[in-house]
Amino acid sequence: MATPVTDYRVLPLGVAAIDGRLGTGGLRAGALHEATAMSASLADDAASTLFLAGIAAREAANAGGPVLWATCRTDLYAPALAQAGLASSDVIYAQPYDDAALLAVIEDAVRDGTPSAIIAEASKISMVATRRLQLVAAEAD
């Protein structure tokens, strides 16, 4: 029987109502989290991107490592990420040609351990692929 892990770092979001609902007081570091936009609109997409950039900026500052941002899209706008606190000098950009290559990049980065945070923008990801990433993250933690 597996023993629950209780010795892990937490990254609070800084909003008591949200942190309280998360149960651990924030997002668990070294774990897989999923975030999506409310709709397919550009405004919602931008909001979720900047939300993630802000979280990644805090984690980069706390952990002292770069952030890997992997996306197949070509519209990631570095000046907007900087406004959310994520400087271009703190980001390693990866632009794989499809979601399968994106998943390979992420798995390699998690196993390597260099990035303080990894953000991956996938258009479609299966439950099997999500579980695989979760297992890789758990092994690396």
Steps between C-alpha positions, in 0.01 A plus 500: 500500500634841406579748773359848442764764439472784749842662458457727199520866419186705435470811285214713638307704246458781751120500490374357828168380355679299229793379710255379767306294245815333370540315829877539514495880511608536137629302207729211581844553347638211299154383396292503185228766484257574218364844413263586219334811368129550572427512126678499166502881487831681468427698818453184708805339340711806579373509858592137564840548334581802717372321812743216432780746421450666838512169684807391303674831574451449873628143481805608297577764763452250785688207346756698300466299180369576153143441385443273201210621286411244233235575241431407138344840447688799365313777682668497842578866569804545724427867593162394644667226703743761631208715616386199704846487657661234280809649336617359167838426658326258738326302224615217278263495203430173319283479190452134407317417179211307659355389833689168498832685469383747764438216745848361430655842570312525828592150614867565426491832687332346805754219512786748454381710793645831382178701452342645812165486320376351174205638309372300206227614266353192333200509270401143584640270763367157587432373849778244446748778417385703800549200729843437351602861572364467853713190559811667356443803725454275805822312423694824459370660820 
